[in-house]
Amino acid sequence: MIGLFCNIRGMGKLSRIRLLKEIIGGEHVDIVGLQETIKQDFASNELQSLTPGVTFNWKWLPAKGHSGGILVCVKDDILQVEEWKEGEFFVEAVIRNRLSNFRWCLLVVYGPANQM
């Protein structure tokens, strides 16, 4: 199983999206956790374009203004998301490996260092 976790510093630049697609496809990534997407919403075709030909489950937390935002994706053919949870600064997935039935929890966190 291969995971990709990074602070993408905004998903508004095509060069970042292109690189993200190359890494997900080229490295056969199974789980992605992106922080600081700086996006309020994602269209389904926008998400599918990140992983053409492969089915992923997606969950995101909207950005607050011009900061924050989390995007988590889990490859559906080998992993089943049994439950999604989200809070002000996190997205959590309870995941089951379809072959071994091993269950575990993935937590992706992003928030301000100093909140006033």
Protein Blocks (a to p, Z undefined) as FASTA:
>chain_A
ZZddddehiakbfklmmmmmmmmmmnopabdcdehklpabdcfklmmmmmghiacddddd
ddehjegjidddddfklpccfbdcddfkbccdddddfklopacddddddddfbdZZ
